[in-house]
Every structure is written in structure tokens, then in C-alpha cells.
């Protein structure tokens, strides 16, 4: 009897293990089935190691990548191929944040219930091939990134990162060549950079909301000043300025004093509040790099922190969200690169703060940058020239336009390229002109 009982127990235990194993398998099938189907050893999806189904198009139906029986092709235009490389990706998976890497199961059209289809999926992206090509050409060999998105719908029209390569030709360059430094990284989402003066918008927001006498404050710039025992240099001798005027001419002395009064902890708190130190996720699955704005512990360092120097690091994608929130009454509509996919929204700042920042950014253009340099654009913007310690500077230009049918926020960052006004602003103008011209498409 004892022997029968033991055997029955062993059978029940074995059955329980089988059921548990089946449960684990089914759970993994539900959660990881798409990855299994897209695995390179799946002969029904790959022919001689090449994907044999699926396509990716831009918002207007331009083919960015497509698979056939025995070949995989990219866009017909070589500039479009290079411009969209970091969004679309390559077959070898060198760009881990691309749609071919992150959404490969959608590309092959995997379903838990039906498996894979013979045709594969037709992934439609929000990016515009023409706008992306214009951005790639405008960067003109600079390492950097250009981002443009509709701050009302969240649709990303342009997310270009350079350097790159022609995926149709494959990797034909020496990966140790400095000209291709970071070629496998999408600078828009995976990198952080010293922001320089574009960060002054964060400092202004902190001052607006915490300093009752903000509009009455004035500071005198004689080209430099000692703040907290540190010498703060400025590019000009501006005389006595309000904060509004100091933002327009990007006066470091004005913002150095403002930062010392606010304190590093408060500036850091506002950078966090605006999502600039957060690791975001584009379309929930594409990870972005978290920025870093450590709180300065003394007045001198706080002055540099307020200027966007010190140890400030910002991710371009996160700054795009910030620009979108200012343009959209304080509410950021989360960006998306998958057409028809909404990612929700979040109130990033008060409507009053957003309105004031918008007006200040418009003032920058009207009285400092020159509206004639941006014909036809209702532009609100801020330049940034971020010194990186080796005698070079990152060139930034960030903001938004409020043209009818073209509610676009943008960020341009050209790495070690020079001044924001001289380098990044013309790039932005070229790209925005193209974006407006195709906005009816």
C-alpha cells in the first residue's frame, strides 16, 4: 500500500511539473513569441540568412526597407537611406534602437494566434523621407542629430543621426576611423551632451516660478564677473540687462547671477521636473539615455549649472519633449515613430509658465536672431554653444514653430561644430522650411 501511495505521489508530482512547464512555456510564448519567430535560425522567415518578408514605409508610403525572396532592399534614394538609417536600422542589428531591432516581430507580422504570414508586416512610420533627407544634407558631414515632431499629435517627422552609412552597401568603412565615431549610435535617443545656453530656458522657468521680482531684476555685464569665487566669462559686453534681454543675447553674466541666487539644488530639481534627467522610452520600447544635472553645492558652480555648463548633460530626445511642452501650453504629447500609434501625454509645466517661455523665445528671434533669417516661419527658439573643454563647442538650436498646419517642435545638435547661431540655426531653418513645404502631405 505504501509503495502504491509513493508511486501515485510520484506520478502526481511529475504531472504537476509537466503542467507547470507547460504554463511557463505558454507564458514565454505569449511574451517572447515574436522574438522566437524573428530568430535568425527560423528558415520560414529567412532565406539564406536574409529576411524574406515585411516592409517599412515613411508616412507617405515611400519604401524605406523591404524584403523579398532572396534579397533585402532599402529606399531607392541613397540620401534617404543614410538619413533614415538610425530609425529603420540594418539587417545585422548594429543599431539596437532601430525599428528593425526593436519591432522585428511586427516587421515579419507575427501573431500569437496565427504565427507568421507569408507576406510579412507593412510597418508605416511617422517619419517623412524628404524632411529626413533635408536634415541629413543640412548637417553636411557634422556629427549630430536633428529632431522634428508634431507637438500636438506626437508624430516624429525627422530623427536623423550622423555619421552613418549606406545600408544598401553595408559597412565599408574602418570602424576605428574617427570620422565614423558613434556611427552605430542614434545620437537622438542614446547619447547625452553638454547643452550650453539652451539650458537657460530651464533656469528661466525656475526663476519665473520662484522669484516674485523676476521681471524687475537687472544685472550688469562687462564681459565677465566673479560669482561665488569663479570667473564667469561672457561673449559680449552687454551693459545692464533684464533677464528677458539676457536670454535673447544669451548673457552668461546674467544667468550666472541668476543661478547663484536660485541655487544648484533648485535648478537640478527643475531639470528633473521637465524630464531632462529621466530615461524615457519612445513607443514604450525604444530606450533613451537619461540626462544628468547634478546639484551644484556652491554659488560658483551653480552659476555654471544655470548656464548649461558645469556637469550638465542632456539627451536631445528629452529636450525635444521639453520644447513640445512649451509649445503645447505645458502639456507634452509623447513622441511616436509608429504611424497611428498614440503614446499619451503629460502636463510638464503650468500653462502660464509655458506661455511666458514661448513669448521669451519669440522675443529671442525678433530682437536677436532676426526673423528674416527664417522666412515664413513663426519661430520661437533658443541657441546654445556648449563648450566641451577641448576648445570646441556643441552647436544647439531648439524651439518650435506655430505655422498653420505645421505645429512642429525641433532640436538640432551639431557635435563640436561651433556656435548655435552660426551652425545649428541654419540647419534648423533648412529642415523646417522643408517640413512646412510638405506639411500638407
C-alpha positions in Angstrom: 0.0 0.0 0.0 2.8 2.4 0.9 4.5 1.5 -2.4 1.4 2.4 -4.4 1.0 5.6 -2.4 4.6 6.6 -3.2 4.1 5.8 -6.9 0.9 7.8 -7.1 2.6 10.7 -5.4 5.5 10.5 -7.9 3.0 10.4 -10.8 1.1 13.4 -9.4 4.4 15.3 -8.9 5.5 14.5 -12.4 2.1 15.7 -13.8 2.4 18.9 -11.8 5.9 19.5 -13.2 4.6 18.9 -16.7 1.7 21.3 -16.2 4.0 23.9 -14.6 6.4 23.5 -17.5 3.6 24.0 -20.0 2.5 27.1 -18.1 6.0 28.5 -18.3 6.2 27.7 -22.0 2.8 29.3 -22.7 3.8 32.4 -20.7 7.1 32.6 -22.6 5.3 32.0 -25.9 2.9 34.9 -25.2 5.7 37.3 -24.1 8.6 36.2 -26.3 6.9 34.5 -29.3 7.7 37.4 -31.5 11.4 37.2 -30.7 11.4 33.5 -31.2 9.8 33.8 -34.6 12.3 36.5 -35.6 15.3 34.5 -34.5 17.9 34.1 -37.3 17.6 30.3 -37.4 13.9 30.4 -38.4 14.0 29.2 -42.0 10.4 30.1 -42.7 11.3 33.8 -42.1 14.8 33.9 -43.5 16.2 32.7 -46.8 19.9 32.1 -46.8 20.1 34.3 -43.7 18.1 37.2 -45.3 14.7 38.2 -44.2 12.2 37.2 -46.8 9.1 39.2 -45.8 8.0 42.6 -44.5 8.4 46.2 -45.4 8.8 49.6 -43.8 7.5 52.9 -45.3 7.5 56.5 -44.3 4.3 58.4 -43.6 3.7 59.0 -47.3 4.3 55.4 -48.4 7.9 55.8 -49.5 9.6 52.4 -49.1 12.4 52.6 -46.6 13.1 48.9 -46.4 11.6 45.8 -47.9 12.3 42.1 -48.0 11.9 39.7 -51.0 12.5 36.1 -51.8 16.3 36.3 -51.7 17.1 40.0 -51.2 16.6 42.8 -48.8 16.5 46.4 -50.1 16.3 49.9 -48.7 15.0 53.2 -50.2 15.8 53.9 -53.8 17.4 57.3 -52.9 20.9 57.0 -51.2 20.4 60.1 -49.1 17.1 58.8 -47.8 18.8 55.5 -46.9 21.5 57.3 -44.9 19.1 59.8 -43.4 16.7 57.1 -42.1 19.3 54.5 -41.2 19.2 55.0 -37.4 15.4 54.9 -37.4 15.0 51.9 -39.7 18.2 50.0 -38.8 20.2 47.4 -40.7 19.8 43.7 -41.1 22.8 42.9 -38.9 21.3 44.7 -35.9 24.2 47.2 -35.5 21.7 49.8 -34.3 19.9 48.4 -31.3 17.3 51.2 -31.0 16.1 50.9 -34.6 12.6 49.6 -35.6 14.2 46.5 -37.3 15.8 45.6 -34.0 13.0 46.6 -31.6 9.9 45.8 -33.7 11.2 42.9 -35.8 8.2 40.8 -34.9 5.9 43.4 -36.4 8.1 43.5 -39.5 7.6 39.8 -40.1 3.9 40.1 -39.0 4.0 37.7 -36.1 0.8 36.9 -34.1 0.4 34.6 -31.1 -2.7 33.1 -32.7 -1.7 32.9 -36.4 2.2 32.8 -36.2 3.8 34.5 -39.2 2.2 35.3 -42.6 3.8 34.7 -45.9 3.8 38.4 -46.9 5.0 39.8 -43.6 4.1 43.1 -42.0 3.9 46.5 -43.5 5.2 48.9 -40.9 4.3 52.5 -41.5 6.4 55.1 -39.7 5.7 58.8 -38.9 8.9 60.0 -40.4 9.0 61.9 -43.7 11.7 60.8 -46.1 12.0 64.2 -47.7 12.4 66.1 -44.4 14.9 63.5 -43.2 17.0 63.7 -46.3 17.0 67.5 -46.0 18.2 67.2 -42.4 21.0 64.8 -43.4 22.2 67.1 -46.2 22.0 70.2 -43.9 24.2 68.5 -41.3 26.8 68.5 -44.1 29.2 66.0 -42.5 28.9 67.2 -38.9 28.3 64.5 -36.3 25.0 65.3 -34.7 21.3 64.9 -34.7 18.1 66.7 -36.0 14.7 66.0 -34.5 11.3 67.4 -35.6 8.0 66.3 -34.2 4.4 67.5 -34.2 3.8 68.7 -30.7 0.0 68.2 -31.0 -0.1 64.7 -32.3 3.3 63.3 -31.2 4.3 62.2 -34.7 8.1 62.3 -35.3 8.7 63.7 -38.8 12.5 63.6 -38.6 15.0 61.7 -36.3 18.4 61.9 -38.2 21.7 60.9 -36.6 25.1 61.2 -38.1 27.5 59.8 -39.0 26.1 56.7 -40.6 26.5 54.7 -43.7 24.5 53.4 -46.7 22.8 50.2 -45.5 22.4 49.1 -49.1 26.2 49.0 -49.4 26.8 47.6 -46.0 29.7 48.6 -43.7 32.6 49.5 -46.0 34.4 51.8 -43.6 37.0 51.2 -40.9 35.1 51.3 -37.6 38.2 52.9 -35.9 38.1 55.9 -38.3 37.3 59.0 -36.2 35.1 60.2 -38.9 32.7 57.4 -38.1 32.8 57.8 -34.3 29.5 56.7 -32.9 28.1 55.6 -36.2 26.2 52.7 -34.6 24.6 55.0 -32.0 21.4 57.0 -32.6 22.5 60.3 -31.1 18.9 61.5 -30.8 18.0 58.8 -28.2 21.1 57.1 -27.0 23.5 60.0 -26.2 23.8 62.9 -23.9 25.6 66.2 -24.5 26.5 69.4 -22.7 23.6 71.7 -23.5 25.1 75.1 -23.1 22.7 78.0 -23.4 19.6 76.1 -24.5 19.5 75.0 -20.8 18.9 78.7 -19.8 15.3 78.0 -20.6 15.2 75.7 -17.6 16.8 78.3 -15.4 14.3 80.9 -16.6 11.4 78.6 -15.7 12.8 78.0 -12.2 13.2 81.8 -11.7 9.7 82.6 -13.1 8.0 80.2 -10.6 10.1 81.0 -7.5 11.2 84.7 -7.8 8.4 87.2 -7.2 10.6 90.0 -8.5 11.7 88.2 -11.7 10.5 90.9 -14.1 12.2 93.7 -12.1 15.6 92.0 -11.9 18.5 93.6 -13.8 22.2 92.7 -14.0 25.2 94.4 -15.5 27.5 92.6 -17.9 31.0 94.0 -18.5 32.2 90.9 -20.4 32.9 88.8 -17.2 32.2 88.8 -13.5 33.3 86.9 -10.4 30.4 84.9 -9.0 31.0 82.6 -6.0 34.7 83.0 -6.4 34.6 81.8 -10.0 35.1 83.9 -13.1 32.1 83.8 -15.5 33.0 84.9 -19.0 30.5 86.2 -21.5 30.8 86.6 -25.2 29.9 90.3 -25.1 29.9 93.4 -23.0 26.1 93.8 -22.7 25.7 96.5 -20.1 22.6 96.5 -17.8 20.1 93.9 -18.9 16.8 92.4 -17.7 16.5 88.6 -17.7 14.4 88.8 -20.8 17.2 90.7 -22.6 19.8 88.5 -21.1 18.1 85.4 -22.5 17.9 87.0 -26.0 21.6 87.8 -26.1 22.4 84.7 -24.1 24.4 86.6 -21.5 26.4 84.3 -19.2 26.8 87.0 -16.5 23.0 87.5 -16.2 22.4 83.8 -15.9 25.4 83.2 -13.7 24.0 85.6 -11.1 20.5 84.1 -11.6 21.9 80.6 -11.0 23.7 81.7 -7.8 20.5 83.2 -6.5 18.4 80.2 -7.3 20.9 77.6 -6.1 22.1 74.4 -7.7 19.5 72.2 -5.9 16.6 74.1 -7.3 17.9 74.2 -10.9 18.6 70.4 -10.7 15.0 69.9 -9.4 13.6 71.8 -12.4 15.7 69.8 -14.8 14.2 66.6 -13.3 10.7 68.1 -13.3 10.9 68.7 -17.0 12.1 65.2 -17.8 15.7 66.1 -18.7 17.3 63.6 -16.3 14.8 60.8 -17.0 15.4 57.7 -19.2 12.3 57.8 -21.5 11.0 55.1 -23.8 10.0 56.0 -27.4 6.9 54.0 -28.3 7.3 52.2 -24.9 10.1 50.0 -26.3 13.0 52.2 -27.6 15.1 53.3 -24.6 16.6 56.7 -24.3 19.6 57.9 -22.4 19.0 59.7 -19.1 20.5 63.2 -18.7 22.3 64.4 -15.7 22.1 67.7 -14.0 23.8 67.3 -10.6 23.0 70.0 -8.0 25.9 72.4 -7.6 26.9 72.9 -4.0 28.3 76.4 -4.2 27.4 79.7 -5.9 30.2 79.5 -8.5 29.2 76.0 -9.7 25.5 77.0 -9.6 26.3 79.9 -11.9 27.8 77.5 -14.4 25.0 75.0 -13.9 22.4 77.7 -14.8 24.3 78.5 -18.0 24.2 74.9 -19.1 27.8 74.0 -18.4 29.1 72.7 -15.1 28.4 68.9 -15.3 25.1 69.3 -17.2 24.3 66.6 -19.7 21.1 66.5 -21.8 19.6 63.9 -24.2 18.3 65.5 -27.4 15.1 63.5 -27.3 14.3 64.6 -23.8 14.9 68.2 -24.8 12.5 67.8 -27.7 9.8 66.8 -25.2 10.6 69.9 -23.2 10.2 72.1 -26.4 7.0 70.3 -27.2 5.6 71.1 -23.8 6.4 74.8 -24.0 4.7 74.9 -27.4 1.7 73.0 -26.3 0.6 75.0 -23.3 2.7 73.0 -20.8 1.5 69.6 -21.9 3.9 67.2 -23.7 2.4 64.8 -26.2 4.7 61.8 -26.1 6.6 61.3 -29.4 5.9 58.3 -31.6 7.6 56.9 -34.7 4.9 54.3 -35.4 2.2 55.8 -37.6 -1.2 55.8 -35.9 0.2 54.9 -32.5 -0.6 57.4 -29.7 1.6 57.4 -26.6 -0.4 59.6 -24.3 0.5 63.0 -22.8 1.7 64.5 -19.6 1.5 68.0 -18.0 5.1 69.1 -17.7 4.6 72.6 -16.6 1.9 75.2 -15.9 0.2 76.8 -18.9 1.3 80.2 -17.6 5.0 79.2 -17.5 4.7 77.7 -20.9 3.2 80.9 -22.3 5.9 83.1 -20.8 8.7 80.9 -22.1 7.1 80.9 -25.5 6.9 84.7 -25.5 10.6 84.9 -24.4 11.6 82.5 -27.2 9.7 84.6 -29.7 11.5 87.7 -28.4 14.8 86.0 -29.0 14.0 85.6 -32.7 12.5 89.1 -33.1 15.3 91.1 -31.4 18.4 88.9 -31.6 18.4 86.2 -34.2 16.5 88.1 -36.9 13.2 86.8 -38.3 14.4 87.5 -41.8 16.8 84.6 -41.4 13.8 82.3 -41.0 11.4 83.5 -43.7 7.8 82.3 -43.4 8.4 80.6 -40.0 6.6 81.7 -36.9 9.6 80.8 -34.8 10.2 80.5 -31.1 13.8 79.4 -30.3 17.0 79.4 -28.3 20.5 79.0 -29.4 23.2 77.1 -27.5 27.0 77.0 -27.8 28.2 74.4 -25.3 31.9 74.4 -24.5 33.2 70.9 -24.0 36.7 71.6 -22.6 38.9 70.9 -25.6 38.4 74.2 -27.4 35.4 73.0 -29.4 31.7 73.6 -28.8 28.5 71.7 -29.5 26.1 73.8 -31.6 22.5 73.7 -30.4 19.3 75.3 -31.7 15.9 74.3 -30.2 12.4 75.5 -30.2 9.2 75.3 -32.2 7.1 76.9 -34.9 3.4 77.8 -34.8 2.7 77.9 -38.5 -0.8 76.8 -39.6 -0.8 73.0 -40.3 2.9 72.8 -39.1 2.9 72.7 -35.3 6.5 71.4 -35.1 9.0 71.3 -32.2 12.6 70.7 -33.1 16.1 70.2 -31.7 19.3 70.5 -33.7 22.7 69.5 -32.2 25.9 69.5 -34.2 28.7 68.0 -32.2 31.9 70.1 -31.8 30.7 72.1 -34.8 30.9 75.7 -33.4 28.2 78.2 -32.4 24.5 77.5 -32.2 23.6 80.7 -34.1 26.2 80.2 -36.8 25.9 76.4 -37.4 22.8 74.9 -35.8 20.3 77.6 -36.6 20.8 77.5 -40.4 20.4 73.7 -40.2 17.1 74.1 -38.4 15.9 76.7 -40.9 16.6 74.4 -43.8 14.8 71.5 -42.2 11.8 73.5 -41.0 11.4 75.1 -44.4 11.2 71.6 -45.9 8.8 70.4 -43.2 6.4 73.3 -43.7 6.5 72.8 -47.5 5.4 69.1 -47.2 3.1 69.7 -44.2 0.0 69.3 -46.5 1.1 65.8 -47.5 
